[in-house]
């Protein structure tokens, strides 16, 4: 059963090399399985990315919104949502 929609999976497949030194998934099914295993999350806005990092206790002192959105584990889905992958 797919946990992530096609836009999320495609964004991950296209951008995965910014976080991983090699390809970890080649198909949507592989990407879905990998993201589920990593307990990746999709948030609905830039503010929710910020909130997620604060809730997880990530040290974001001195960072601004752009810094957080450019973090390797943050993937812009392209429709206002963001995928956060922390494996």
PDB file of N, CA, C and O in Angstrom:
ATOM      1  N   UNK A   1       0.836  -1.187   0.000  1.00  0.00           N
ATOM      2  CA  UNK A   1       0.000   0.000   0.000  1.00  0.00           C
ATOM      3  C   UNK A   1       0.880   1.249   0.000  1.00  0.00           C
ATOM      4  O   UNK A   1       1.792   1.383   0.816  1.00  0.00           O
ATOM      5  N   UNK A   2       0.598   2.133  -0.902  1.00  0.00           N
ATOM      6  CA  UNK A   2       1.379   3.364  -1.034  1.00  0.00           C
ATOM      7  C   UNK A   2       1.021   4.335   0.077  1.00  0.00           C
ATOM      8  O   UNK A   2      -0.152   4.602   0.338  1.00  0.00           O
ATOM      9  N   UNK A   3       2.062   4.863   0.732  1.00  0.00           N
ATOM     10  CA  UNK A   3       1.848   5.849   1.787  1.00  0.00           C
ATOM     11  C   UNK A   3       1.997   7.277   1.268  1.00  0.00           C
ATOM     12  O   UNK A   3       1.445   8.215   1.844  1.00  0.00           O
ATOM     13  N   UNK A   4       2.734   7.432   0.198  1.00  0.00           N
ATOM     14  CA  UNK A   4       3.047   8.754  -0.332  1.00  0.00           C
ATOM     15  C   UNK A   4       2.465   8.893  -1.729  1.00  0.00           C
ATOM     16  O   UNK A   4       2.455   7.933  -2.499  1.00  0.00           O
ATOM     17  N   UNK A   5       1.974  10.098  -2.063  1.00  0.00           N
ATOM     18  CA  UNK A   5       1.391  10.288  -3.388  1.00  0.00           C
ATOM     19  C   UNK A   5       2.479  10.428  -4.454  1.00  0.00           C
ATOM     20  O   UNK A   5       3.661  10.569  -4.140  1.00  0.00           O
ATOM     21  N   UNK A   6       2.059  10.386  -5.709  1.00  0.00           N
ATOM     22  CA  UNK A   6       2.988  10.382  -6.841  1.00  0.00           C
ATOM     23  C   UNK A   6       3.887  11.615  -6.856  1.00  0.00           C
ATOM     24  O   UNK A   6       5.073  11.500  -7.167  1.00  0.00           O
ATOM     25  N   UNK A   7       3.354  12.788  -6.528  1.00  0.00           N
ATOM     26  CA  UNK A   7       4.176  14.011  -6.531  1.00  0.00           C
ATOM     27  C   UNK A   7       5.310  13.910  -5.519  1.00  0.00           C
ATOM     28  O   UNK A   7       6.438  14.311  -5.803  1.00  0.00           O
ATOM     29  N   UNK A   8       5.012  13.380  -4.348  1.00  0.00           N
ATOM     30  CA  UNK A   8       6.020  13.220  -3.293  1.00  0.00           C
ATOM     31  C   UNK A   8       7.087  12.228  -3.755  1.00  0.00           C
ATOM     32  O   UNK A   8       8.284  12.488  -3.628  1.00  0.00           O
ATOM     33  N   UNK A   9       6.648  11.105  -4.283  1.00  0.00           N
ATOM     34  CA  UNK A   9       7.593  10.074  -4.719  1.00  0.00           C
ATOM     35  C   UNK A   9       8.472  10.576  -5.855  1.00  0.00           C
ATOM     36  O   UNK A   9       9.675  10.318  -5.868  1.00  0.00           O
ATOM     37  N   UNK A  10       7.885  11.285  -6.802  1.00  0.00           N
ATOM     38  CA  UNK A  10       8.665  11.820  -7.921  1.00  0.00           C
ATOM     39  C   UNK A  10       9.682  12.856  -7.445  1.00  0.00           C
ATOM     40  O   UNK A  10      10.815  12.880  -7.924  1.00  0.00           O
ATOM     41  N   UNK A  11       9.280  13.707  -6.507  1.00  0.00           N
ATOM     42  CA  UNK A  11      10.213  14.708  -5.962  1.00  0.00           C
ATOM     43  C   UNK A  11      11.387  14.014  -5.286  1.00  0.00           C
ATOM     44  O   UNK A  11      12.535  14.427  -5.454  1.00  0.00           O
ATOM     45  N   UNK A  12      11.103  12.962  -4.523  1.00  0.00           N
ATOM     46  CA  UNK A  12      12.182  12.235  -3.868  1.00  0.00           C
ATOM     47  C   UNK A  12      13.100  11.578  -4.893  1.00  0.00           C
ATOM     48  O   UNK A  12      14.323  11.673  -4.786  1.00  0.00           O
ATOM     49  N   UNK A  13      12.520  10.919  -5.877  1.00  0.00           N
ATOM     50  CA  UNK A  13      13.329  10.238  -6.889  1.00  0.00           C
ATOM     51  C   UNK A  13      14.243  11.220  -7.623  1.00  0.00           C
ATOM     52  O   UNK A  13      15.394  10.899  -7.920  1.00  0.00           O
ATOM     53  N   UNK A  14      13.731  12.409  -7.912  1.00  0.00           N
ATOM     54  CA  UNK A  14      14.511  13.413  -8.634  1.00  0.00           C
ATOM     55  C   UNK A  14      15.611  14.045  -7.775  1.00  0.00           C
ATOM     56  O   UNK A  14      16.660  14.425  -8.296  1.00  0.00           O
ATOM     57  N   UNK A  15      15.378  14.159  -6.471  1.00  0.00           N
ATOM     58  CA  UNK A  15      16.290  14.916  -5.613  1.00  0.00           C
ATOM     59  C   UNK A  15      17.077  14.070  -4.616  1.00  0.00           C
ATOM     60  O   UNK A  15      17.846  14.625  -3.830  1.00  0.00           O
ATOM     61  N   UNK A  16      16.913  12.758  -4.621  1.00  0.00           N
ATOM     62  CA  UNK A  16      17.495  11.920  -3.581  1.00  0.00           C
ATOM     63  C   UNK A  16      19.014  12.039  -3.446  1.00  0.00           C
ATOM     64  O   UNK A  16      19.554  11.811  -2.364  1.00  0.00           O
ATOM     65  N   UNK A  17      19.701  12.389  -4.522  1.00  0.00           N
ATOM     66  CA  UNK A  17      21.160  12.458  -4.456  1.00  0.00           C
ATOM     67  C   UNK A  17      21.676  13.650  -3.645  1.00  0.00           C
ATOM     68  O   UNK A  17      22.867  13.716  -3.340  1.00  0.00           O
ATOM     69  N   UNK A  18      20.800  14.586  -3.295  1.00  0.00           N
ATOM     70  CA  UNK A  18      21.255  15.679  -2.430  1.00  0.00           C
ATOM     71  C   UNK A  18      21.450  15.186  -1.006  1.00  0.00           C
ATOM     72  O   UNK A  18      22.203  15.790  -0.242  1.00  0.00           O
ATOM     73  N   UNK A  19      20.778  14.090  -0.632  1.00  0.00           N
ATOM     74  CA  UNK A  19      20.899  13.534   0.710  1.00  0.00           C
ATOM     75  C   UNK A  19      21.754  12.276   0.753  1.00  0.00           C
ATOM     76  O   UNK A  19      22.463  12.033   1.730  1.00  0.00           O
ATOM     77  N   UNK A  20      21.687  11.489  -0.291  1.00  0.00           N
ATOM     78  CA  UNK A  20      22.396  10.207  -0.317  1.00  0.00           C
ATOM     79  C   UNK A  20      23.450  10.199  -1.421  1.00  0.00           C
ATOM     80  O   UNK A  20      23.210  10.726  -2.507  1.00  0.00           O
ATOM     81  N   UNK A  21      24.625   9.602  -1.151  1.00  0.00           N
ATOM     82  CA  UNK A  21      25.700   9.594  -2.146  1.00  0.00           C
ATOM     83  C   UNK A  21      25.414   8.697  -3.350  1.00  0.00           C
ATOM     84  O   UNK A  21      26.075   8.798  -4.384  1.00  0.00           O
ATOM     85  N   UNK A  22      24.422   7.818  -3.203  1.00  0.00           N
ATOM     86  CA  UNK A  22      24.058   6.947  -4.314  1.00  0.00           C
ATOM     87  C   UNK A  22      22.540   6.813  -4.366  1.00  0.00           C
ATOM     88  O   UNK A  22      21.844   7.145  -3.407  1.00  0.00           O
ATOM     89  N   UNK A  23      22.042   6.329  -5.482  1.00  0.00           N
ATOM     90  CA  UNK A  23      20.608   6.151  -5.673  1.00  0.00           C
ATOM     91  C   UNK A  23      20.105   5.084  -4.690  1.00  0.00           C
ATOM     92  O   UNK A  23      20.646   3.979  -4.640  1.00  0.00           O
ATOM     93  N   UNK A  24      19.067   5.421  -3.911  1.00  0.00           N
ATOM     94  CA  UNK A  24      18.495   4.458  -2.971  1.00  0.00           C
ATOM     95  C   UNK A  24      17.177   3.888  -3.483  1.00  0.00           C
ATOM     96  O   UNK A  24      16.692   2.882  -2.965  1.00  0.00           O
ATOM     97  N   UNK A  25      16.593   4.528  -4.498  1.00  0.00           N
ATOM     98  CA  UNK A  25      15.339   4.039  -5.080  1.00  0.00           C
ATOM     99  C   UNK A  25      15.292   4.442  -6.547  1.00  0.00           C
ATOM    100  O   UNK A  25      15.703   5.541  -6.918  1.00  0.00           O
ATOM    101  N   UNK A  26      14.784   3.532  -7.372  1.00  0.00           N
ATOM    102  CA  UNK A  26      14.683   3.812  -8.805  1.00  0.00           C
ATOM    103  C   UNK A  26      13.247   3.879  -9.292  1.00  0.00           C
ATOM    104  O   UNK A  26      12.984   4.401 -10.376  1.00  0.00           O
ATOM    105  N   UNK A  27      12.323   3.360  -8.512  1.00  0.00           N
ATOM    106  CA  UNK A  27      10.921   3.371  -8.908  1.00  0.00           C
ATOM    107  C   UNK A  27      10.089   4.007  -7.788  1.00  0.00           C
ATOM    108  O   UNK A  27      10.558   4.174  -6.662  1.00  0.00           O
ATOM    109  N   UNK A  28       8.856   4.354  -8.122  1.00  0.00           N
ATOM    110  CA  UNK A  28       7.964   4.911  -7.095  1.00  0.00           C
ATOM    111  C   UNK A  28       7.754   3.912  -5.962  1.00  0.00           C
ATOM    112  O   UNK A  28       7.727   4.290  -4.791  1.00  0.00           O
ATOM    113  N   UNK A  29       7.607   2.644  -6.312  1.00  0.00           N
ATOM    114  CA  UNK A  29       7.385   1.616  -5.285  1.00  0.00           C
ATOM    115  C   UNK A  29       8.589   1.530  -4.342  1.00  0.00           C
ATOM    116  O   UNK A  29       8.427   1.478  -3.123  1.00  0.00           O
ATOM    117  N   UNK A  30       9.785   1.515  -4.912  1.00  0.00           N
ATOM    118  CA  UNK A  30      11.000   1.485  -4.076  1.00  0.00           C
ATOM    119  C   UNK A  30      11.096   2.740  -3.219  1.00  0.00           C
ATOM    120  O   UNK A  30      11.463   2.667  -2.047  1.00  0.00           O
ATOM    121  N   UNK A  31      10.768   3.888  -3.801  1.00  0.00           N
ATOM    122  CA  UNK A  31      10.816   5.149  -3.051  1.00  0.00           C
ATOM    123  C   UNK A  31       9.810   5.121  -1.912  1.00  0.00           C
ATOM    124  O   UNK A  31      10.125   5.538  -0.798  1.00  0.00           O
ATOM    125  N   UNK A  32       8.607   4.636  -2.176  1.00  0.00           N
ATOM    126  CA  UNK A  32       7.584   4.556  -1.145  1.00  0.00           C
ATOM    127  C   UNK A  32       8.043   3.665   0.006  1.00  0.00           C
ATOM    128  O   UNK A  32       7.905   4.033   1.173  1.00  0.00           O
ATOM    129  N   UNK A  33       8.586   2.499  -0.318  1.00  0.00           N
ATOM    130  CA  UNK A  33       9.080   1.582   0.707  1.00  0.00           C
ATOM    131  C   UNK A  33      10.201   2.223   1.520  1.00  0.00           C
ATOM    132  O   UNK A  33      10.218   2.136   2.748  1.00  0.00           O
ATOM    133  N   UNK A  34      11.135   2.866   0.826  1.00  0.00           N
ATOM    134  CA  UNK A  34      12.273   3.488   1.497  1.00  0.00           C
ATOM    135  C   UNK A  34      11.807   4.606   2.423  1.00  0.00           C
ATOM    136  O   UNK A  34      12.246   4.681   3.571  1.00  0.00           O
ATOM    137  N   UNK A  35      10.927   5.469   1.938  1.00  0.00           N
ATOM    138  CA  UNK A  35      10.450   6.583   2.751  1.00  0.00           C
ATOM    139  C   UNK A  35       9.646   6.096   3.954  1.00  0.00           C
ATOM    140  O   UNK A  35       9.736   6.674   5.038  1.00  0.00           O
ATOM    141  N   UNK A  36       8.863   5.041   3.767  1.00  0.00           N
ATOM    142  CA  UNK A  36       8.105   4.478   4.881  1.00  0.00           C
ATOM    143  C   UNK A  36       9.062   3.924   5.938  1.00  0.00           C
ATOM    144  O   UNK A  36       8.850   4.113   7.136  1.00  0.00           O
ATOM    145  N   UNK A  37      10.107   3.245   5.491  1.00  0.00           N
ATOM    146  CA  UNK A  37      11.094   2.679   6.413  1.00  0.00           C
ATOM    147  C   UNK A  37      11.807   3.777   7.201  1.00  0.00           C
ATOM    148  O   UNK A  37      12.123   3.602   8.377  1.00  0.00           O
ATOM    149  N   UNK A  38      12.053   4.895   6.550  1.00  0.00           N
ATOM    150  CA  UNK A  38      12.729   6.030   7.198  1.00  0.00           C
ATOM    151  C   UNK A  38      11.778   6.867   8.052  1.00  0.00           C
ATOM    152  O   UNK A  38      12.206   7.785   8.752  1.00  0.00           O
ATOM    153  N   UNK A  39      10.501   6.547   7.991  1.00  0.00           N
ATOM    154  CA  UNK A  39       9.479   7.336   8.672  1.00  0.00           C
ATOM    155  C   UNK A  39       9.524   8.799   8.235  1.00  0.00           C
ATOM    156  O   UNK A  39       9.433   9.718   9.049  1.00  0.00           O
ATOM    157  N   UNK A  40       9.667   8.980   6.922  1.00  0.00           N
ATOM    158  CA  UNK A  40       9.661  10.322   6.345  1.00  0.00           C
ATOM    159  C   UNK A  40       8.277  10.946   6.544  1.00  0.00           C
ATOM    160  O   UNK A  40       7.273  10.243   6.662  1.00  0.00           O
ATOM    161  N   UNK A  41       8.248  12.261   6.577  1.00  0.00           N
ATOM    162  CA  UNK A  41       6.980  12.963   6.753  1.00  0.00           C
ATOM    163  C   UNK A  41       6.807  14.019   5.667  1.00  0.00           C
ATOM    164  O   UNK A  41       7.778  14.563   5.142  1.00  0.00           O
ATOM    165  N   UNK A  42       5.561  14.288   5.350  1.00  0.00           N
ATOM    166  CA  UNK A  42       5.213  15.359   4.424  1.00  0.00           C
ATOM    167  C   UNK A  42       4.532  16.442   5.243  1.00  0.00           C
ATOM    168  O   UNK A  42       3.584  16.174   5.982  1.00  0.00           O
ATOM    169  N   UNK A  43       5.023  17.667   5.105  1.00  0.00           N
ATOM    170  CA  UNK A  43       4.407  18.799   5.790  1.00  0.00           C
ATOM    171  C   UNK A  43       3.821  19.734   4.739  1.00  0.00           C
ATOM    172  O   UNK A  43       4.230  19.722   3.578  1.00  0.00           O
ATOM    173  N   UNK A  44       2.866  20.535   5.163  1.00  0.00           N
ATOM    174  CA  UNK A  44       2.068  21.323   4.228  1.00  0.00           C
ATOM    175  C   UNK A  44       2.599  22.716   3.924  1.00  0.00           C
ATOM    176  O   UNK A  44       2.068  23.395   3.045  1.00  0.00           O
ATOM    177  N   UNK A  45       3.645  23.162   4.637  1.00  0.00           N
ATOM    178  CA  UNK A  45       4.113  24.538   4.423  1.00  0.00           C
ATOM    179  C   UNK A  45       5.531  24.709   4.943  1.00  0.00           C
ATOM    180  O   UNK A  45       6.074  23.846   5.632  1.00  0.00           O
ATOM    181  N   UNK A  46       6.116  25.857   4.591  1.00  0.00           N
ATOM    182  CA  UNK A  46       7.444  26.209   5.097  1.00  0.00           C
ATOM    183  C   UNK A  46       7.424  26.285   6.613  1.00  0.00           C
ATOM    184  O   UNK A  46       8.358  25.828   7.272  1.00  0.00           O
ATOM    185  N   UNK A  47       6.364  26.862   7.173  1.00  0.00           N
ATOM    186  CA  UNK A  47       6.253  26.984   8.629  1.00  0.00           C
ATOM    187  C   UNK A  47       6.244  25.610   9.294  1.00  0.00           C
ATOM    188  O   UNK A  47       6.828  25.433  10.362  1.00  0.00           O
ATOM    189  N   UNK A  48       5.585  24.643   8.668  1.00  0.00           N
ATOM    190  CA  UNK A  48       5.541  23.302   9.244  1.00  0.00           C
ATOM    191  C   UNK A  48       6.905  22.624   9.202  1.00  0.00           C
ATOM    192  O   UNK A  48       7.203  21.794  10.060  1.00  0.00           O
ATOM    193  N   UNK A  49       7.747  22.964   8.212  1.00  0.00           N
ATOM    194  CA  UNK A  49       9.122  22.446   8.195  1.00  0.00           C
ATOM    195  C   UNK A  49       9.838  22.970   9.441  1.00  0.00           C
ATOM    196  O   UNK A  49      10.481  22.209  10.163  1.00  0.00           O
ATOM    197  N   UNK A  50       9.721  24.263   9.680  1.00  0.00           N
ATOM    198  CA  UNK A  50      10.346  24.906  10.844  1.00  0.00           C
ATOM    199  C   UNK A  50       9.842  24.250  12.134  1.00  0.00           C
ATOM    200  O   UNK A  50      10.629  23.882  13.006  1.00  0.00           O
ATOM    201  N   UNK A  51       8.521  24.111  12.237  1.00  0.00           N
ATOM    202  CA  UNK A  51       7.914  23.509  13.427  1.00  0.00           C
ATOM    203  C   UNK A  51       8.415  22.087  13.644  1.00  0.00           C
ATOM    204  O   UNK A  51       8.686  21.688  14.777  1.00  0.00           O
ATOM    205  N   UNK A  52       8.539  21.321  12.564  1.00  0.00           N
ATOM    206  CA  UNK A  52       9.011  19.942  12.658  1.00  0.00           C
ATOM    207  C   UNK A  52      10.413  19.893  13.267  1.00  0.00           C
ATOM    208  O   UNK A  52      10.671  19.112  14.183  1.00  0.00           O
ATOM    209  N   UNK A  53      11.310  20.726  12.756  1.00  0.00           N
ATOM    210  CA  UNK A  53      12.673  20.727  13.272  1.00  0.00           C
ATOM    211  C   UNK A  53      12.707  21.147  14.742  1.00  0.00           C
ATOM    212  O   UNK A  53      13.463  20.578  15.530  1.00  0.00           O
ATOM    213  N   UNK A  54      11.906  22.124  15.110  1.00  0.00           N
ATOM    214  CA  UNK A  54      11.842  22.536  16.517  1.00  0.00           C
ATOM    215  C   UNK A  54      11.331  21.402  17.399  1.00  0.00           C
ATOM    216  O   UNK A  54      11.901  21.137  18.458  1.00  0.00           O
ATOM    217  N   UNK A  55      10.261  20.728  16.971  1.00  0.00           N
ATOM    218  CA  UNK A  55       9.679  19.628  17.744  1.00  0.00           C
ATOM    219  C   UNK A  55      10.642  18.452  17.883  1.00  0.00           C
ATOM    220  O   UNK A  55      10.642  17.766  18.905  1.00  0.00           O
ATOM    221  N   UNK A  56      11.452  18.220  16.869  1.00  0.00           N
ATOM    222  CA  UNK A  56      12.406  17.113  16.893  1.00  0.00           C
ATOM    223  C   UNK A  56      13.679  17.461  17.661  1.00  0.00           C
ATOM    224  O   UNK A  56      14.543  16.606  17.856  1.00  0.00           O
ATOM    225  N   UNK A  57      13.793  18.705  18.092  1.00  0.00           N
ATOM    226  CA  UNK A  57      14.957  19.118  18.868  1.00  0.00           C
ATOM    227  C   UNK A  57      16.202  19.361  18.041  1.00  0.00           C
ATOM    228  O   UNK A  57      17.316  19.329  18.563  1.00  0.00           O
ATOM    229  N   UNK A  58      16.020  19.605  16.751  1.00  0.00           N
ATOM    230  CA  UNK A  58      17.149  19.894  15.878  1.00  0.00           C
ATOM    231  C   UNK A  58      17.645  21.312  16.187  1.00  0.00           C
ATOM    232  O   UNK A  58      16.847  22.240  16.317  1.00  0.00           O
ATOM    233  N   UNK A  59      18.948  21.466  16.301  1.00  0.00           N
ATOM    234  CA  UNK A  59      19.525  22.781  16.597  1.00  0.00           C
ATOM    235  C   UNK A  59      19.407  23.667  15.364  1.00  0.00           C
ATOM    236  O   UNK A  59      20.139  23.497  14.389  1.00  0.00           O
ATOM    237  N   UNK A  60      18.479  24.612  15.421  1.00  0.00           N
ATOM    238  CA  UNK A  60      18.258  25.517  14.299  1.00  0.00           C
ATOM    239  C   UNK A  60      18.631  26.954  14.669  1.00  0.00           C
ATOM    240  O   UNK A  60      18.273  27.901  13.969  1.00  0.00           O
ATOM    241  N   UNK A  61      19.349  27.097  15.768  1.00  0.00           N
ATOM    242  CA  UNK A  61      19.769  28.432  16.204  1.00  0.00           C
ATOM    243  C   UNK A  61      20.630  29.065  15.112  1.00  0.00           C
ATOM    244  O   UNK A  61      21.547  28.435  14.586  1.00  0.00           O
ATOM    245  N   UNK A  62      20.328  30.287  14.790  1.00  0.00           N
ATOM    246  CA  UNK A  62      21.092  31.005  13.784  1.00  0.00           C
ATOM    247  C   UNK A  62      20.677  30.696  12.357  1.00  0.00           C
ATOM    248  O   UNK A  62      21.201  31.288  11.414  1.00  0.00           O
ATOM    249  N   UNK A  63      19.741  29.776  12.192  1.00  0.00           N
ATOM    250  CA  UNK A  63      19.280  29.434  10.847  1.00  0.00           C
ATOM    251  C   UNK A  63      18.053  30.271  10.509  1.00  0.00           C
ATOM    252  O   UNK A  63      17.269  30.622  11.390  1.00  0.00           O
ATOM    253  N   UNK A  64      17.894  30.586   9.239  1.00  0.00           N
ATOM    254  CA  UNK A  64      16.672  31.248   8.808  1.00  0.00           C
ATOM    255  C   UNK A  64      15.867  30.263   7.954  1.00  0.00           C
ATOM    256  O   UNK A  64      16.283  29.123   7.748  1.00  0.00           O
ATOM    257  N   UNK A  65      14.726  30.713   7.468  1.00  0.00           N
ATOM    258  CA  UNK A  65      13.846  29.837   6.705  1.00  0.00           C
ATOM    259  C   UNK A  65      14.542  29.234   5.487  1.00  0.00           C
ATOM    260  O   UNK A  65      14.383  28.046   5.206  1.00  0.00           O
ATOM    261  N   UNK A  66      15.302  30.036   4.776  1.00  0.00           N
ATOM    262  CA  UNK A  66      16.000  29.534   3.594  1.00  0.00           C
ATOM    263  C   UNK A  66      17.005  28.445   3.946  1.00  0.00           C
ATOM    264  O   UNK A  66      17.134  27.454   3.227  1.00  0.00           O
ATOM    265  N   UNK A  67      17.720  28.634   5.065  1.00  0.00           N
ATOM    266  CA  UNK A  67      18.691  27.622   5.500  1.00  0.00           C
ATOM    267  C   UNK A  67      18.003  26.284   5.748  1.00  0.00           C
ATOM    268  O   UNK A  67      18.496  25.234   5.336  1.00  0.00           O
ATOM    269  N   UNK A  68      16.867  26.333   6.421  1.00  0.00           N
ATOM    270  CA  UNK A  68      16.156  25.100   6.741  1.00  0.00           C
ATOM    271  C   UNK A  68      15.612  24.444   5.479  1.00  0.00           C
ATOM    272  O   UNK A  68      15.684  23.224   5.333  1.00  0.00           O
ATOM    273  N   UNK A  69      15.076  25.234   4.578  1.00  0.00           N
ATOM    274  CA  UNK A  69      14.513  24.665   3.352  1.00  0.00           C
ATOM    275  C   UNK A  69      15.593  24.094   2.441  1.00  0.00           C
ATOM    276  O   UNK A  69      15.304  23.247   1.596  1.00  0.00           O
ATOM    277  N   UNK A  70      16.822  24.544   2.603  1.00  0.00           N
ATOM    278  CA  UNK A  70      17.937  24.024   1.807  1.00  0.00           C
ATOM    279  C   UNK A  70      18.648  22.854   2.482  1.00  0.00           C
ATOM    280  O   UNK A  70      19.594  22.300   1.921  1.00  0.00           O
ATOM    281  N   UNK A  71      18.206  22.474   3.673  1.00  0.00           N
ATOM    282  CA  UNK A  71      18.810  21.337   4.371  1.00  0.00           C
ATOM    283  C   UNK A  71      18.692  20.092   3.496  1.00  0.00           C
ATOM    284  O   UNK A  71      17.703  19.912   2.786  1.00  0.00           O
ATOM    285  N   UNK A  72      19.704  19.242   3.554  1.00  0.00           N
ATOM    286  CA  UNK A  72      19.733  18.049   2.705  1.00  0.00           C
ATOM    287  C   UNK A  72      18.506  17.160   2.887  1.00  0.00           C
ATOM    288  O   UNK A  72      18.058  16.519   1.937  1.00  0.00           O
ATOM    289  N   UNK A  73      17.964  17.120   4.098  1.00  0.00           N
ATOM    290  CA  UNK A  73      16.846  16.218   4.353  1.00  0.00           C
ATOM    291  C   UNK A  73      15.478  16.795   4.002  1.00  0.00           C
ATOM    292  O   UNK A  73      14.457  16.135   4.200  1.00  0.00           O
ATOM    293  N   UNK A  74      15.450  18.021   3.483  1.00  0.00           N
ATOM    294  CA  UNK A  74      14.193  18.667   3.108  1.00  0.00           C
ATOM    295  C   UNK A  74      14.076  18.692   1.579  1.00  0.00           C
ATOM    296  O   UNK A  74      14.950  19.206   0.882  1.00  0.00           O
ATOM    297  N   UNK A  75      12.988  18.130   1.085  1.00  0.00           N
ATOM    298  CA  UNK A  75      12.749  18.040  -0.354  1.00  0.00           C
ATOM    299  C   UNK A  75      11.522  18.872  -0.704  1.00  0.00           C
ATOM    300  O   UNK A  75      10.440  18.642  -0.164  1.00  0.00           O
ATOM    301  N   UNK A  76      11.682  19.827  -1.595  1.00  0.00           N
ATOM    302  CA  UNK A  76      10.576  20.652  -2.066  1.00  0.00           C
ATOM    303  C   UNK A  76       9.755  19.830  -3.054  1.00  0.00           C
ATOM    304  O   UNK A  76      10.272  19.402  -4.086  1.00  0.00           O
ATOM    305  N   UNK A  77       8.496  19.610  -2.749  1.00  0.00           N
ATOM    306  CA  UNK A  77       7.645  18.807  -3.611  1.00  0.00           C
ATOM    307  C   UNK A  77       7.184  19.619  -4.818  1.00  0.00           C
ATOM    308  O   UNK A  77       6.863  19.062  -5.868  1.00  0.00           O
ATOM    309  N   UNK A  78       7.157  20.939  -4.658  1.00  0.00           N
ATOM    310  CA  UNK A  78       6.810  21.798  -5.784  1.00  0.00           C
ATOM    311  C   UNK A  78       5.390  22.336  -5.748  1.00  0.00           C
ATOM    312  O   UNK A  78       5.004  23.126  -6.609  1.00  0.00           O
ATOM    313  N   UNK A  79       4.617  21.919  -4.767  1.00  0.00           N
ATOM    314  CA  UNK A  79       3.234  22.391  -4.660  1.00  0.00           C
ATOM    315  C   UNK A  79       2.960  23.046  -3.310  1.00  0.00           C
ATOM    316  O   UNK A  79       1.814  23.141  -2.872  1.00  0.00           O
ATOM    317  N   UNK A  80       4.033  23.497  -2.657  1.00  0.00           N
ATOM    318  CA  UNK A  80       3.894  24.124  -1.341  1.00  0.00           C
ATOM    319  C   UNK A  80       4.174  23.174  -0.198  1.00  0.00           C
ATOM    320  O   UNK A  80       4.348  23.599   0.944  1.00  0.00           O
ATOM    321  N   UNK A  81       4.219  21.882  -0.503  1.00  0.00           N
ATOM    322  CA  UNK A  81       4.518  20.875   0.527  1.00  0.00           C
ATOM    323  C   UNK A  81       6.013  20.539   0.505  1.00  0.00           C
ATOM    324  O   UNK A  81       6.726  20.822  -0.457  1.00  0.00           O
ATOM    325  N   UNK A  82       6.454  19.923   1.606  1.00  0.00           N
ATOM    326  CA  UNK A  82       7.844  19.521   1.730  1.00  0.00           C
ATOM    327  C   UNK A  82       7.904  18.122   2.318  1.00  0.00           C
ATOM    328  O   UNK A  82       7.120  17.769   3.199  1.00  0.00           O
ATOM    329  N   UNK A  83       8.843  17.331   1.820  1.00  0.00           N
ATOM    330  CA  UNK A  83       9.120  15.999   2.336  1.00  0.00           C
ATOM    331  C   UNK A  83      10.352  16.113   3.214  1.00  0.00           C
ATOM    332  O   UNK A  83      11.360  16.689   2.806  1.00  0.00           O
ATOM    333  N   UNK A  84      10.275  15.565   4.418  1.00  0.00           N
ATOM    334  CA  UNK A  84      11.418  15.572   5.329  1.00  0.00           C
ATOM    335  C   UNK A  84      11.837  14.125   5.545  1.00  0.00           C
ATOM    336  O   UNK A  84      11.041  13.301   5.997  1.00  0.00           O
ATOM    337  N   UNK A  85      13.095  13.820   5.219  1.00  0.00           N
ATOM    338  CA  UNK A  85      13.622  12.459   5.298  1.00  0.00           C
ATOM    339  C   UNK A  85      14.786  12.449   6.271  1.00  0.00           C
ATOM    340  O   UNK A  85      15.810  13.089   6.032  1.00  0.00           O
ATOM    341  N   UNK A  86      14.630  11.725   7.363  1.00  0.00           N
ATOM    342  CA  UNK A  86      15.713  11.584   8.330  1.00  0.00           C
ATOM    343  C   UNK A  86      15.946  10.103   8.584  1.00  0.00           C
ATOM    344  O   UNK A  86      15.260   9.486   9.398  1.00  0.00           O
ATOM    345  N   UNK A  87      16.914   9.545   7.883  1.00  0.00           N
ATOM    346  CA  UNK A  87      17.225   8.111   8.050  1.00  0.00           C
ATOM    347  C   UNK A  87      18.406   7.938   8.966  1.00  0.00           C
ATOM    348  O   UNK A  87      18.821   6.810   9.232  1.00  0.00           O
TER     349      UNK A  87
END
